[in-house]
Amino acid sequence: MPAKLQRLEVAGLLTMEHRPGWRSTLVGLTETGARVARILREIDGMMAVA
């Protein structure tokens, strides 16, 4: 999973914030990532109707 997240980060779709002393990473969508997510939801909705 980390490799896939890193690929999405490099593509500019998400951000990862590594917090010193924590065993977790905060992951968030960039503006571009949010736009891609909206498009994918719209496509998923179209396929459910078809």
Buried (B, 14 or more C-beta within 10 A) or exposed (E): EEEEBEEBBEEEBBEEEEEEEEEEEEEEBBEEBEEBEEEEEEEEEEEEEE
